[in-house]
Amino acid sequence: MLRDRFERFYELMRQPKESKQIASTAFAATADAFLDWVKTNRAEDTYEWYRLAIQLTESIDSHLKCRYCPPVAKWLPSLKAVFGFV
């Protein structure tokens, strides 16, 4: 039984990967939207922590792109429904 699972695993690993076309979005735009949300929904200290972390990240590489950054306004409210917080 275990051997069958390993064989299946290696069979799947040998298959070519499907390439998906994913649009790049500027990290800064997504980060700004996230910070706006944090500012209105979280404590001042939380906002400041994220602001400094994002600022440091952007100072290292100002041309960062998100390979998958859906609009923040769409996915943040869903966290409450799924996890019971936001």
N, C-alpha and C positions, 0 to 999 in steps of 0.2 A: 504494500500500500504506500509506504513512504517512498519507495523507489519510483512508483508511478507518478507521484507528485513531483519528484525531482525531474523526471523525464519530461513531464508537461511543462515545468518551469523552463527548462533549457530549450524546449521546442518553441516556447513563446519568445524567449530571448533571442533566438536565431532569426525570428521574423523581422523584416525591415520595419523601421519606425515610420509611422505616418507623419509627414510634416504638415504642420498647421500654420496658416498665415495669421499672425497675431499683430494687430496694430500697435505701434509704439505710441505712448502718450508721455508727455513731459512729466517728470516726477514732481516738478515744482507746482504744476496745476493741481495735481491730485493732493499733494501735501497741503497746499493752501486751503483747499476745500475741507480737508480733514481738520486742519487747525481751526477753521471757522466753526465747524461742528463742535470740536472740543471746547472752544471758548464759550459757547452757549450751553453746553450740556455737562460740563465737568468743572471741577474746582480750579481756581486760579493757578495753584501750584502744579496741577496736572497739565494745564495748558502750557505753562512756562517750561515744564520738563520736555514736552513734545516739541515745542517751538525751538528750544536749544538743540535738541537731538537732530531735528530736521535741518536747522541752520548749519550745524556741524557737517552733516551728510552732504549738503549742497556746497559747502565750502571746499570739500574734498574733490567733488566733481560736479560742476555746475551744469553739465549736459546729460545728467542721468535721465534714463527713459524707463518707463514701466512697461514691461512686456504685457502685463494684464492688469490694468487699473480701471475697473469699472467706475462709473460716477459714484462718488462717495455717498451722495444723497440717496442713491438707490439701495445700497447694501447696508448702511448703518442702521436704519430703522428695523430692518429684518432681524438684526441681532436680538432685539427685545423679544420678538415672537419666538425665535429659536431657543435662545439661552436664558431669557427672562431678565436680561439687563440691557442697558444702554443709557 
